[in-house]
Amino acid sequence: MDIRLEFGLRIKELRARSGMSQEHLAYRAGLDRSYISGVERGERNVSILNIEKIAAALQITVAYLFSTERFSLTQAYQPKEFIIPFKDRVQYTLDPDKKLLSFQVNGLASGKQDVEYMSSIVLGICSAFGKDELDVLVDHRGMITSDGQPVVYSPEVAERAVQFQQELTAYSKKVIVLCNSEFMVEQLNHVAKFSGIYDKATHLFERDRDMVGKAYEMLDIHDHQFIQMNK
């Protein structure tokens, strides 16, 4: 395949799994929509500077653009993904002895309202604790669409997540996130840098047993009520 076509498909799949339109990606990258369209169709010889702009708009490193991890080209964040209310797709628990707050999200968050719901629950629990007193375990392995493909935060959710993590950092010693892809690791590293919790945050993606086992070890636990290794 022509390298321009291959690169264009790569941009399209990452944009689609972020729930972004061409217009939105172009706006975030400071480029014209017709330019992004041309890139995705393999019609542009993209400069290094514009590659850097597109990567930043997707909240990933330039190196990850050339990763072998691949996804569906189907646009994520379609209405059918939100038939089940967000509150019915979230679990959370607090282990007061371990001072461990855990939550698990299945499916997609539709936007600011869903993040605000999650934020109110988590920060409400955190408010009973002091500074740097809690460990936080987040399970995002179930953030997939109905076709079984991983997704990352939409731009709207990612922007609200920065504020949420800034508020959370006052209470947390460490935050460990089980991710659904290297793409999510890239995005959450970006979010953590902007929210100021990068030194506290660990974003994991590897073979499921190894990933969950590493999280258990970091948190000094041997089992969990609902965050288990997939069989």
VOGU-3710 file (C-alpha; in Angstrom, 3 decimals, decimal comma):
1> mdirlefglr> 0,000/0,000/0,000  1,138/3,559/-0,755  2,566/5,008/2,463  0,338/8,078/2,076  -2,782/5,882/1,916  -1,611/3,851/4,910  -0,903/6,981/6,944  -4,272/8,455/5,955  -6,121/5,348/7,135  -4,209/5,519/10,407
11> ikelrarsgm> -5,347/9,102/11,002  -8,919/8,190/10,076  -9,112/5,232/12,474  -7,689/7,192/15,418  -10,023/10,093/14,704  -13,009/7,716/14,426  -12,234/5,927/17,704  -12,006/9,335/19,397  -15,457/10,286/18,160  -14,107/13,266/16,225
21> sqehlayrag> -15,282/14,600/12,879  -12,779/15,811/10,280  -13,842/19,354/11,129  -13,141/18,844/14,820  -9,736/17,277/14,232  -8,824/20,071/11,818  -9,858/22,705/14,359  -7,817/21,088/17,137  -4,786/20,750/14,859  -5,049/24,280/13,474
31> ldrsyisgve> -5,423/22,957/9,940  -8,102/23,202/7,273  -10,775/20,489/7,059  -9,986/19,947/3,379  -6,355/19,301/4,347  -7,365/16,600/6,869  -9,702/15,092/4,269  -6,830/14,979/1,781  -4,530/13,371/4,345  -7,089/10,651/5,097
41> rgernvsiln> -7,544/9,920/1,388  -3,772/9,597/0,951  -3,520/12,648/-1,284  -1,113/14,708/0,844  2,607/14,541/1,486  2,308/15,494/5,139  5,103/17,606/6,622  6,770/16,714/9,910  5,299/19,845/11,486  1,759/18,883/10,478
51> iekiaaalqi> 2,284/15,310/11,682  3,177/16,801/15,050  0,049/19,005/15,009  -2,221/16,060/14,170  -0,670/13,890/16,868  -1,176/16,636/19,467  -4,806/17,057/18,368  -5,338/13,313/18,867  -3,593/13,526/22,276  -0,906/11,012/21,335
61> tvaylfster> 2,829/11,009/20,668  4,208/11,108/17,149  5,757/7,686/17,787  2,338/6,160/18,481  1,075/7,332/15,085  3,371/4,683/13,632  2,435/1,933/16,097  1,157/-1,396/14,780  -1,976/-1,209/16,993  -4,972/-0,972/14,670
71> fsltqayqpk> -8,710/-0,320/15,030  -11,958/-0,268/13,101  -12,648/2,728/10,859  -16,223/2,868/12,194  -17,076/6,191/13,829  -17,482/5,794/17,590  -19,896/7,664/19,878  -23,046/6,817/17,920  -26,481/7,189/19,631  -26,969/3,402/19,892
81> efiipfkdrv> -24,054/3,240/22,343  -26,014/5,225/24,934  -29,298/3,295/25,078  -28,303/1,948/28,512  -27,924/4,938/30,883  -24,395/5,694/32,013  -25,299/5,258/35,694  -26,224/1,632/34,936  -22,824/0,993/33,356  -20,689/2,175/36,283
91> qytldpdkkl> -19,667/0,270/39,402  -17,730/1,667/42,341  -16,649/0,554/45,778  -14,560/1,763/48,704  -12,346/-0,495/50,811  -11,994/1,559/54,011  -9,262/-0,678/55,428  -7,039/-0,430/52,363  -8,265/3,122/51,683  -8,831/2,031/48,104
101> lsfqvnglas> -11,483/3,620/45,898  -12,278/1,623/42,757  -14,587/2,216/39,848  -15,306/0,465/36,600  -16,832/1,973/33,455  -18,418/-0,157/30,740  -19,244/1,406/27,390  -18,867/5,091/26,593  -19,405/8,342/28,448  -21,533/10,602/26,270
111> gkqdveymss> -20,149/13,908/27,445  -19,968/16,422/30,260  -23,112/15,159/32,026  -21,766/11,612/32,419  -18,381/12,839/33,635  -20,118/15,159/36,114  -22,109/12,185/37,428  -18,944/10,135/37,925  -17,128/13,120/39,421  -19,879/13,782/41,974
121> ivlgicsafg> -19,758/10,176/43,197  -15,984/9,857/43,368  -15,280/13,282/44,869  -18,137/12,823/47,313  -16,429/9,697/48,661  -13,002/11,355/48,591  -14,214/14,289/50,696  -14,304/12,045/53,759  -10,530/11,560/53,505  -7,465/13,749/53,872
131> kdeldvlvdh> -4,801/14,811/51,416  -2,943/11,968/49,673  -4,870/9,403/51,723  -6,566/7,292/49,050  -5,405/4,930/46,333  -7,621/4,890/43,239  -8,114/1,969/40,835  -9,970/2,615/37,573  -11,029/-0,147/35,171  -11,536/1,131/31,613
141> rgmitsdgqp> -11,103/-2,253/29,896  -14,834/-2,270/29,179  -14,780/1,019/27,273  -15,682/-0,611/23,970  -18,368/-0,044/21,362  -21,073/-2,528/20,363  -18,772/-3,922/17,652  -16,255/-4,927/20,329  -13,707/-2,256/19,399  -11,888/-0,099/21,996
151> vvyspevaer> -12,503/3,639/22,170  -10,853/6,508/23,992  -12,367/9,604/25,552  -14,088/12,000/23,190  -12,546/15,509/23,253  -15,405/16,780/25,444  -14,917/13,983/27,973  -11,117/14,351/27,919  -11,346/18,069/28,652  -13,646/17,477/31,631
161> avqfqqelta> -11,395/14,621/32,789  -8,527/17,099/33,200  -10,592/19,106/35,693  -11,828/15,943/37,420  -8,281/14,640/37,879  -7,101/18,002/39,194  -9,759/17,735/41,912  -9,004/14,059/42,550  -5,264/14,576/42,956  -5,742/16,329/46,299
171> yskkvivlcn> -6,952/13,057/47,831  -4,996/10,398/45,951  -1,615/8,851/46,679  -1,664/6,979/43,398  -4,091/6,392/40,564  -3,893/3,180/38,543  -5,921/2,778/35,365  -6,477/-0,478/33,480  -6,701/0,571/29,831  -8,321/-1,011/26,776
181> sefmveqlnh> -5,492/-0,158/24,360  -2,160/1,567/23,941  -4,182/4,395/22,399  -5,920/4,933/25,740  -2,577/4,850/27,579  -1,347/7,596/25,245  -4,440/9,740/25,767  -4,527/9,312/29,545  -0,824/10,149/29,820  -1,664/13,361/27,968
191> vakfsgiydk> -4,605/14,090/30,300  -2,495/13,340/33,392  0,215/15,767/32,292  -2,311/18,553/31,842  -4,079/17,805/35,133  -0,841/17,712/37,142  -1,116/14,116/38,367  1,357/12,499/35,968  3,696/11,520/38,819  0,809/9,825/40,651
201> athlferdrd> -0,822/8,120/37,667  0,008/4,729/36,161  -1,814/3,704/32,994  -1,504/0,009/32,172  -2,147/-1,991/29,031  -0,752/-5,443/28,427  -1,937/-9,043/28,614  -4,939/-8,983/30,942  -3,552/-11,297/33,622  -0,263/-9,391/33,738
211> mvgkayemld> -1,984/-5,994/33,779  -4,420/-6,805/36,590  -1,719/-8,668/38,520  0,557/-5,631/38,322  -2,245/-3,379/39,586  -2,956/-5,740/42,498  0,736/-5,770/43,391  1,034/-1,975/43,282  -2,009/-1,672/45,553  -1,011/-4,568/47,844
221> ihdhqfiqmn> -4,266/-6,469/47,273  -4,883/-10,097/46,283  -8,440/-9,928/44,975  -11,170/-7,444/44,160  -14,954/-7,372/44,381  -15,516/-6,769/40,654  -12,198/-5,899/38,995  -10,993/-9,359/38,031  -8,640/-10,916/35,508  -10,563/-11,819/32,354
231> k> -10,527/-15,520/31,563
//
